Amino acid sequence: DDLSDGGANHYTEVVQAIKYAVPSVIVEVLTPDFNGSTDAVMSVIRSGANVFSHNMETVERLYPAIRPLASYQRSLKILAFAAREAKISVKSGFMVGLGETEEEVLQLMTDIRKTDCDFLTIGQYLKPKGLPLKVTEYIYPDTFEILKIKAFDIGFKNVASGPYVRSSYRAGEMIHSTSSVSP
């Protein structure tokens, strides 16, 4: 984020090097919001990546506390731009257990899907060592299943939802279970 292009050139060069070494490999790129730069997003999209991923992380109300340098609306705009401009799949994810309500989670999923994002991951927030943000609630596995069903009902093509799910959780399985991604 401290580079003028938000690191987009680095992402692009890494994806191109991977694709050069192994042309058939499927590459998913997890990016920042590039401070809203659509030029940076286009650079990553044109790199040869197969999946553009940007995590929303949390519900809108908690953005100031969880992502103080980010913007909920800016992240949605990045996802929407990527989905509109790319011939690749788009993925996002978020954490629960930070004090969000069920209604806020449903609104977040709806907002993400409105961007034409294809894939979604939902995981339990687990406090990293040294960070002050504490877990508010540990979510039961059956609640993750309910969220998964609701996400499919909203229109996501594939969803990974569970306490240990992270943005890259079984990414290969998620991608290969749909026909929208090709090497």
BATI-193315 format. One line per field, with one value per residue (C-alpha): residue number from 1; residue in one letter; x, y, z. Coordinates in nm, 2 decimals. Layout:
% BATI-193315
resi	NUM;...;
resn	A;...;
east	X;...;
north	Y;...;
up	Z;...;
% end
This chain:
% BATI-193315
resi	1;2;3;4;5;6;7;8;9;10;11;12;13;14;15;16;17;18;19;20;21;22;23;24;25;26;27;28;29;30;31;32;33;34;35;36;37;38;39;40;41;42;43;44;45;46;47;48;49;50;51;52;53;54;55;56;57;58;59;60;61;62;63;64;65;66;67;68;69;70;71;72;73;74;75;76;77;78;79;80;81;82;83;84;85;86;87;88;89;90;91;92;93;94;95;96;97;98;99;100;101;102;103;104;105;106;107;108;109;110;111;112;113;114;115;116;117;118;119;120;121;122;123;124;125;126;127;128;129;130;131;132;133;134;135;136;137;138;139;140;141;142;143;144;145;146;147;148;149;150;151;152;153;154;155;156;157;158;159;160;161;162;163;164;165;166;167;168;169;170;171;172;173;174;175;176;177;178;179;180;181;182;183;
resn	D;D;L;S;D;G;G;A;N;H;Y;T;E;V;V;Q;A;I;K;Y;A;V;P;S;V;I;V;E;V;L;T;P;D;F;N;G;S;T;D;A;V;M;S;V;I;R;S;G;A;N;V;F;S;H;N;M;E;T;V;E;R;L;Y;P;A;I;R;P;L;A;S;Y;Q;R;S;L;K;I;L;A;F;A;A;R;E;A;K;I;S;V;K;S;G;F;M;V;G;L;G;E;T;E;E;E;V;L;Q;L;M;T;D;I;R;K;T;D;C;D;F;L;T;I;G;Q;Y;L;K;P;K;G;L;P;L;K;V;T;E;Y;I;Y;P;D;T;F;E;I;L;K;I;K;A;F;D;I;G;F;K;N;V;A;S;G;P;Y;V;R;S;S;Y;R;A;G;E;M;I;H;S;T;S;S;V;S;P;
east	0.00;0.29;0.38;0.24;0.04;-0.05;0.17;-0.02;0.29;0.44;0.12;0.13;0.49;0.44;0.14;0.31;0.62;0.41;0.21;0.53;0.68;0.35;0.11;-0.17;-0.17;-0.47;-0.38;-0.60;-0.48;-0.58;-0.54;-0.59;-0.83;-0.55;-0.70;-0.98;-0.74;-0.92;-0.59;-0.42;-0.71;-0.69;-0.32;-0.38;-0.67;-0.46;-0.17;-0.32;-0.48;-0.78;-0.95;-0.94;-1.00;-1.05;-1.18;-1.45;-1.35;-1.64;-1.98;-2.01;-2.07;-1.75;-1.52;-1.39;-1.27;-1.16;-1.04;-0.97;-0.77;-1.03;-1.38;-1.67;-1.81;-1.47;-1.41;-1.75;-1.67;-1.34;-1.52;-1.79;-1.53;-1.33;-1.64;-1.75;-1.42;-1.26;-1.32;-1.22;-1.40;-1.42;-1.40;-1.44;-1.45;-1.53;-1.50;-1.77;-1.74;-1.66;-1.99;-2.19;-2.56;-2.73;-2.90;-2.57;-2.41;-2.70;-2.67;-2.29;-2.35;-2.62;-2.39;-2.10;-2.33;-2.46;-2.11;-2.14;-1.88;-1.88;-1.72;-1.74;-1.56;-1.69;-1.47;-1.44;-1.23;-0.95;-0.74;-0.38;-0.11;-0.04;-0.35;-0.59;-0.91;-1.08;-1.32;-1.67;-1.84;-1.74;-1.99;-2.14;-2.07;-2.44;-2.46;-2.19;-2.39;-2.70;-2.49;-2.36;-2.71;-2.82;-2.52;-2.61;-2.97;-2.84;-2.67;-2.30;-2.16;-1.96;-1.92;-1.69;-1.82;-1.69;-1.49;-1.15;-1.23;-0.99;-0.99;-0.77;-0.95;-0.96;-0.94;-0.86;-1.17;-1.38;-1.25;-1.27;-1.62;-1.75;-1.71;-1.65;-1.27;-1.04;-0.66;
north	0.00;0.24;0.22;0.48;0.21;0.02;-0.26;-0.34;-0.37;-0.62;-0.83;-0.81;-0.92;-1.21;-1.34;-1.31;-1.49;-1.77;-1.80;-1.80;-2.08;-2.29;-2.16;-2.40;-2.29;-2.11;-1.80;-1.63;-1.28;-1.14;-0.76;-0.45;-0.19;0.01;0.32;0.29;0.30;0.13;0.15;-0.06;-0.31;-0.33;-0.39;-0.70;-0.82;-0.80;-0.99;-1.32;-1.39;-1.62;-1.50;-1.14;-1.14;-0.85;-0.92;-0.70;-0.84;-0.71;-0.54;-0.17;-0.05;-0.21;-0.07;0.23;-0.01;-0.31;-0.14;0.23;0.31;0.14;0.23;-0.01;0.16;0.18;-0.19;-0.27;-0.04;-0.23;-0.56;-0.42;-0.28;-0.60;-0.80;-0.57;-0.53;-0.87;-1.19;-1.37;-1.46;-1.23;-1.34;-1.18;-1.28;-1.17;-1.26;-1.30;-1.29;-0.92;-0.80;-0.79;-0.87;-1.13;-0.85;-0.68;-1.00;-1.06;-0.70;-0.75;-1.06;-0.89;-0.59;-0.82;-1.02;-0.70;-0.64;-0.96;-1.13;-1.50;-1.66;-1.60;-1.71;-1.67;-1.74;-1.69;-1.40;-1.53;-1.27;-1.25;-1.23;-0.87;-0.71;-0.54;-0.64;-0.92;-1.19;-1.09;-1.42;-1.77;-1.87;-2.22;-2.45;-2.48;-2.10;-2.11;-2.37;-2.14;-1.85;-2.07;-2.16;-1.79;-1.69;-1.95;-1.83;-1.47;-1.60;-1.68;-1.96;-2.11;-2.04;-2.17;-2.10;-2.23;-2.15;-2.22;-2.08;-1.82;-1.63;-1.90;-2.19;-2.48;-2.22;-2.48;-2.69;-2.37;-2.28;-2.63;-2.68;-2.41;-2.39;-2.01;-2.04;-2.17;-2.18;
up	0.00;0.04;-0.33;-0.56;-0.75;-0.43;-0.54;-0.85;-1.07;-0.82;-0.84;-1.21;-1.24;-1.00;-1.18;-1.52;-1.39;-1.25;-1.58;-1.78;-1.57;-1.56;-1.83;-1.72;-1.35;-1.21;-1.02;-0.77;-0.66;-0.32;-0.35;-0.14;-0.25;-0.42;-0.27;-0.53;-0.83;-1.12;-1.32;-1.06;-1.07;-1.45;-1.43;-1.20;-1.42;-1.73;-1.57;-1.65;-1.31;-1.32;-1.01;-0.87;-0.49;-0.25;0.10;0.25;0.59;0.80;0.80;0.72;1.08;1.19;0.91;1.11;1.39;1.18;0.86;0.96;0.64;0.41;0.29;0.27;-0.04;-0.20;-0.16;-0.31;-0.60;-0.66;-0.66;-0.90;-1.13;-1.14;-1.21;-1.48;-1.66;-1.61;-1.80;-1.48;-1.16;-0.86;-0.50;-0.16;0.20;0.55;0.92;1.18;1.56;1.58;1.71;1.39;1.38;1.16;0.96;0.90;0.77;0.54;0.41;0.36;0.16;-0.05;-0.11;-0.22;-0.45;-0.61;-0.74;-0.94;-0.71;-0.78;-0.48;-0.11;0.20;0.56;0.85;1.23;1.34;1.56;1.74;1.61;1.88;1.97;1.82;2.06;1.87;2.06;1.95;2.05;1.98;1.86;1.60;1.60;1.30;1.22;1.19;0.93;0.74;0.75;0.63;0.34;0.24;0.25;0.04;-0.22;-0.21;-0.28;-0.59;-0.52;-0.74;-0.46;-0.09;0.18;0.53;0.86;1.17;1.01;0.66;0.54;0.20;0.04;0.21;-0.04;-0.32;-0.58;-0.49;-0.50;-0.85;-1.00;-0.88;-1.12;-1.49;-1.49;-1.45;-1.71;-1.71;
% end
